């Protein structure tokens, strides 16, 4: 449904960023008790555009523990038929949301046996916000790959924002089911490209990704070093990272070192030996099945 049709249906469309319409449906509108605003959650319900006046007011980005990313859009909603229409609107919306939640629960447990087993696993929540560098040092991440496990430790004293970013993305499950997309023997193995994730993230989820300012230090790139990949611009690092297979002095002071391999170099070397094709991409998919935060052993 285009903008003019929406206007004819009584919807005042003010912002293409704050309000997204697709196929004639408004996504996930849940009326608040005071009828002054609604919340909008991606991938839940769909409701048809009813005969209401919907005015988009503001939005803010929220995160909550281990849950997916969430956008909250605040609206004014004014039914054109008085209390009866308002009540009907709320009942329709609630019914659609409950129905969609049931469908989502079923879809999460459908598919192959592996996906069913994974759906029953939940990551232990580890609070990251507000932790000091000393506290962040106690956080490790275990990458469970299709060739074995790799345990990573971090250097929050020299690259605190890179460490927080990596922990935040790991906690949210962004690295789960991504692939090692670049393998160069005697150089690096690289992963973290969210474009390799299967299933892919939704556009709303990608709003959690942000660019990082460089945090160069005196640390050297050596075997087992964990460093952040980037483009030409110094502040273009986002999610992609690499592990060095040997000393790489030409990378020093050009890429931010934020951690190292604590255990699992045997797995790193297995990945480094896989056959590769175009652009050093492994011919067979090598997956990060799961990235989990654990407490470092004393």
Backbone torsions as a table, in degrees:
resi	resn	phi	psi	omega
1	UNK	NA	128.5	-177.3
2	UNK	-86.2	178.5	-175.2
3	UNK	-61.2	-43.3	-176.9
4	UNK	-64.8	-40.7	178.0
5	UNK	-62.5	-39.4	178.3
6	UNK	-62.6	-41.8	179.7
7	UNK	-63.1	-40.3	-179.9
8	UNK	-66.6	-27.7	176.9
9	UNK	-82.1	-0.2	175.9
10	UNK	97.8	7.9	-178.7
11	UNK	-95.2	123.4	177.7
12	UNK	-89.9	106.2	-175.8
13	UNK	-93.8	115.5	-173.8
14	UNK	-108.1	-25.0	-174.3
15	UNK	-149.1	124.5	178.4
16	UNK	-72.7	-18.0	178.4
17	UNK	-81.8	-46.8	-175.2
18	UNK	-78.8	-29.7	-177.7
19	UNK	-121.4	122.1	-179.6
20	UNK	-117.0	130.3	179.7
21	UNK	-120.2	141.7	178.3
22	UNK	-144.9	128.3	175.3
23	UNK	58.7	25.5	178.1
24	UNK	84.0	12.3	-179.1
25	UNK	-119.4	140.1	169.6
26	UNK	-94.5	134.5	-173.6
27	UNK	-91.4	128.2	161.4
28	UNK	55.4	62.6	176.6
29	UNK	-101.4	117.9	-178.5
30	UNK	-120.1	115.4	-174.6
31	UNK	-70.0	135.5	174.6
32	UNK	-78.6	160.9	-177.8
33	UNK	-57.3	-34.0	-177.4
34	UNK	-87.4	3.2	177.8
35	UNK	59.4	18.5	-178.5
36	UNK	-97.4	-17.3	-178.2
37	UNK	-153.6	168.2	176.4
38	UNK	-134.9	154.3	174.5
39	UNK	-100.5	152.4	-178.2
40	UNK	-129.9	118.3	-179.8
41	UNK	-117.7	131.6	-178.0
42	UNK	-70.4	151.8	171.4
43	UNK	64.2	30.0	176.0
44	UNK	-114.1	-96.3	-172.9
45	UNK	-101.6	166.7	170.4
46	UNK	-131.1	141.4	176.9
47	UNK	-135.0	145.5	179.3
48	UNK	-69.6	156.3	175.8
49	UNK	-69.8	109.6	-179.7
50	UNK	-89.2	177.1	-176.8
51	UNK	-81.9	74.2	-178.6
52	UNK	-134.2	163.3	171.3
53	UNK	-100.9	116.8	-176.9
54	UNK	-116.7	115.6	-177.0
55	UNK	-114.7	117.4	-179.1
56	UNK	-77.5	130.6	-174.3
57	UNK	-109.9	-54.0	-176.2
58	UNK	-160.2	171.9	174.2
59	UNK	-151.8	157.5	175.2
60	UNK	-146.3	153.4	-177.4
61	UNK	-93.4	132.3	-178.1
62	UNK	-127.7	153.4	168.6
63	UNK	-132.9	153.9	-179.2
64	UNK	-145.9	99.7	173.7
65	UNK	56.8	-128.5	-176.2
66	UNK	-93.8	9.4	-176.9
67	UNK	-80.4	162.8	176.6
68	UNK	-64.7	171.5	178.9
69	UNK	-64.2	152.4	-175.4
70	UNK	-140.4	131.1	172.7
71	UNK	-107.0	139.1	174.9
72	UNK	-115.4	117.1	177.0
73	UNK	-105.7	128.3	-179.4
74	UNK	-99.9	128.8	-176.8
75	UNK	-127.7	161.1	160.6
76	UNK	-103.7	131.3	-177.8
77	UNK	-127.1	122.4	-174.5
78	UNK	-127.4	101.8	176.5
79	UNK	-63.0	150.9	-178.0
80	UNK	-96.6	8.1	-176.8
81	UNK	-127.7	22.7	176.2
82	UNK	79.3	-161.7	-171.5
83	UNK	-63.5	-39.7	-177.0
84	UNK	-61.4	-45.7	179.0
85	UNK	-65.6	-37.8	179.1
86	UNK	-61.6	-45.6	-179.6
87	UNK	-63.8	-42.7	178.9
88	UNK	-61.6	-42.0	179.9
89	UNK	-59.3	-47.2	-179.4
90	UNK	-61.6	-43.4	-179.3
91	UNK	-64.0	-42.1	179.0
92	UNK	-62.4	-45.2	-178.2
93	UNK	-61.9	-49.8	-178.5
94	UNK	-59.4	-41.3	179.6
95	UNK	-63.3	-43.4	179.1
96	UNK	-64.3	-41.1	-179.5
97	UNK	-64.1	-46.5	179.7
98	UNK	-61.5	-41.0	179.0
99	UNK	-63.3	-42.5	-179.2
100	UNK	-67.0	-37.9	178.2
101	UNK	-60.6	-41.3	178.3
102	UNK	-63.6	-41.3	178.2
103	UNK	-65.0	-39.1	-179.8
104	UNK	-64.4	-41.3	179.6
105	UNK	-62.1	-41.6	-179.9
106	UNK	-67.0	-41.2	-177.3
107	UNK	-67.2	-31.6	-179.6
108	UNK	-68.8	-27.3	-178.3
109	UNK	-100.4	1.9	179.3
110	UNK	-89.7	171.0	177.4
111	UNK	103.4	-153.1	-176.1
112	UNK	-76.4	164.3	-177.9
113	UNK	-59.6	-34.5	-179.3
114	UNK	-62.4	-42.9	-179.3
115	UNK	-66.6	-33.0	177.7
116	UNK	-65.9	-41.0	-179.9
117	UNK	-66.1	-40.0	-178.7
118	UNK	-67.3	-32.7	-176.9
119	UNK	-66.1	-21.7	-179.7
120	UNK	-86.9	-9.7	-179.1
121	UNK	-91.4	136.2	175.1
122	UNK	-124.4	143.6	179.3
123	UNK	-80.0	136.9	173.9
124	UNK	-64.3	132.5	-178.2
125	UNK	-76.0	129.5	176.9
126	UNK	-121.0	117.2	179.8
127	UNK	-70.7	129.4	-178.5
128	UNK	-108.9	-38.8	-177.7
129	UNK	-59.6	134.0	175.5
130	UNK	85.6	-6.6	179.0
131	UNK	-71.6	140.2	175.9
132	UNK	-77.7	163.4	176.3
133	UNK	-54.3	-37.7	178.7
134	UNK	-64.4	-38.6	178.9
135	UNK	-71.0	-35.9	179.0
136	UNK	-66.8	-28.4	178.3
137	UNK	-61.6	-24.6	-179.0
138	UNK	-80.5	-4.6	178.5
139	UNK	-96.2	126.2	171.3
140	UNK	-116.8	161.9	174.6
141	UNK	-123.1	130.7	174.7
142	UNK	-101.6	119.7	173.9
143	UNK	-93.1	111.8	176.2
144	UNK	-90.3	106.0	-177.1
145	UNK	-103.9	171.1	179.6
146	UNK	-72.4	-6.0	177.0
147	UNK	-116.5	4.7	179.7
148	UNK	137.7	-177.2	-176.5
149	UNK	-103.3	147.7	175.9
150	UNK	-130.5	124.0	177.5
151	UNK	-101.4	129.4	-176.2
152	UNK	-113.8	136.2	170.3
153	UNK	-111.2	167.0	-169.6
154	UNK	-131.4	161.8	-179.7
155	UNK	-118.6	70.3	-177.8
156	UNK	-69.2	-15.6	178.2
157	UNK	-71.5	-25.1	179.7
158	UNK	-110.6	-23.6	-178.9
159	UNK	-140.2	63.1	-173.9
160	UNK	-61.6	-38.7	-177.1
161	UNK	-72.4	-35.1	176.0
162	UNK	-66.7	-39.3	179.0
163	UNK	-65.7	-47.0	179.1
164	UNK	-60.3	-41.7	-179.7
165	UNK	-61.8	-46.1	-178.6
166	UNK	-65.0	-42.1	178.8
167	UNK	-65.5	-41.1	-179.6
168	UNK	-62.6	-45.4	179.7
169	UNK	-67.7	-36.5	177.6
170	UNK	-66.5	-44.3	179.7
171	UNK	-60.2	-39.7	-177.0
172	UNK	-79.1	-6.6	178.6
173	UNK	84.2	13.6	-177.5
174	UNK	-65.2	-34.2	-177.7
175	UNK	-83.6	-12.3	179.6
176	UNK	-62.2	131.3	177.0
177	UNK	64.9	30.4	166.4
178	UNK	-97.9	170.8	-174.6
179	UNK	-118.9	154.1	167.4
180	UNK	-74.7	108.3	-169.3
181	UNK	-98.8	-6.6	179.7
182	UNK	-146.6	125.6	179.0
183	UNK	-132.8	117.6	178.1
184	UNK	-124.6	111.3	-175.6
185	UNK	-59.1	141.0	-179.1
186	UNK	64.9	10.2	179.7
187	UNK	-125.4	-85.2	-178.5
188	UNK	-147.8	160.7	161.4
189	UNK	-115.5	138.3	-171.4
190	UNK	-127.3	140.6	179.6
191	UNK	-146.5	-173.3	176.3
192	UNK	92.3	2.8	176.7
193	UNK	-76.1	111.4	-176.1
194	UNK	-67.9	-13.8	175.0
195	UNK	-68.9	-14.7	178.8
196	UNK	-93.0	-0.6	-174.4
197	UNK	-72.1	137.3	179.6
198	UNK	-135.3	107.1	7.8
199	UNK	-77.4	155.2	-179.6
200	UNK	-69.6	156.8	173.6
201	UNK	-73.9	154.7	175.5
202	UNK	-81.0	160.8	-179.3
203	UNK	-58.3	-37.0	179.7
204	UNK	-65.0	-38.1	178.3
205	UNK	-63.2	-38.2	-176.2
206	UNK	-64.0	-15.0	178.2
207	UNK	-69.4	-11.1	175.8
208	UNK	-77.9	-15.7	-178.1
209	UNK	-82.6	133.5	179.3
210	UNK	-135.9	156.7	177.7
211	UNK	-79.2	147.8	-176.2
212	UNK	-112.5	137.5	172.1
213	UNK	-72.9	144.2	-179.4
214	UNK	-63.0	146.3	175.9
215	UNK	-131.3	64.6	-178.8
216	UNK	-68.0	153.3	-178.3
217	UNK	-148.1	-174.7	178.2
218	UNK	-83.7	-1.8	178.6
219	UNK	-65.0	149.6	-177.0
220	UNK	-109.1	146.1	174.7
221	UNK	-77.4	115.9	179.8
222	UNK	-136.2	-179.0	179.9
223	UNK	-58.1	127.3	179.3
224	UNK	89.9	-2.5	178.4
225	UNK	-67.8	136.2	175.1
226	UNK	-102.4	121.3	-175.2
227	UNK	-137.5	158.7	-175.6
228	UNK	-95.3	129.7	175.8
229	UNK	-78.4	159.7	178.7
230	UNK	-157.8	174.1	174.3
231	UNK	-92.0	-152.5	-179.3
232	UNK	-67.0	-40.5	-178.3
233	UNK	-72.7	141.9	-178.5
234	UNK	-63.7	-29.2	-177.4
235	UNK	-101.9	31.1	-175.9
236	UNK	-100.5	1.4	178.5
237	UNK	-67.0	138.0	-179.6
238	UNK	-134.3	-72.1	-174.6
239	UNK	-129.4	-26.0	-173.5
240	UNK	-75.0	138.2	-178.4
241	UNK	-138.0	167.0	178.2
242	UNK	-143.2	158.0	176.4
243	UNK	-119.8	128.6	-177.7
244	UNK	-76.0	141.0	177.8
245	UNK	-97.2	-11.0	-179.4
246	UNK	-164.6	167.3	177.2
247	UNK	-56.5	135.0	-178.5
248	UNK	-132.0	73.5	-176.2
249	UNK	-60.8	-24.0	-178.7
250	UNK	-70.7	-13.4	178.4
251	UNK	-91.9	-13.2	-176.2
252	UNK	-61.9	138.1	-179.8
253	UNK	62.8	16.4	175.5
254	UNK	-121.9	-24.3	179.0
255	UNK	-131.7	143.4	-174.6
256	UNK	-81.5	117.7	173.4
257	UNK	-83.4	127.0	-178.5
258	UNK	-133.0	4.9	178.6
259	UNK	-176.8	-170.5	-179.3
260	UNK	-156.5	163.2	176.2
261	UNK	-77.9	123.5	177.4
262	UNK	-87.6	-43.5	175.1
263	UNK	-151.3	156.3	179.4
264	UNK	102.6	19.0	176.7
265	UNK	-63.7	-24.1	175.8
266	UNK	-64.8	-36.6	175.9
267	UNK	-68.5	-41.6	177.4
268	UNK	-56.8	-43.3	-177.9
269	UNK	-70.2	-32.3	174.9
270	UNK	-62.6	-44.3	178.9
271	UNK	-62.4	-38.5	-177.8
272	UNK	-65.4	-19.1	-175.9
273	UNK	-98.2	-0.6	-177.0
274	UNK	-71.4	149.3	176.4
275	UNK	-64.0	141.1	-179.4
276	UNK	-123.1	161.2	178.8
277	UNK	-120.9	-133.2	-178.0
278	UNK	-64.2	138.3	178.2
279	UNK	58.4	29.9	177.1
280	UNK	60.9	24.8	178.4
281	UNK	-85.9	131.0	178.1
282	UNK	-55.3	138.5	-179.3
283	UNK	-67.7	-37.5	175.1
284	UNK	-105.9	137.1	-176.2
285	UNK	-62.7	124.7	173.1
286	UNK	-108.6	112.8	-168.3
287	UNK	-105.0	144.8	162.8
288	UNK	-87.2	101.6	-176.7
289	UNK	-68.3	-36.0	-172.7
290	UNK	-161.3	139.4	173.2
291	UNK	-120.1	116.7	-173.1
292	UNK	-126.1	133.9	176.1
293	UNK	-80.4	131.7	175.9
294	UNK	-128.7	165.1	176.4
295	UNK	-86.9	130.6	-179.1
296	UNK	-62.7	139.9	177.7
297	UNK	-73.7	137.2	-178.9
298	UNK	-66.2	NA	NA
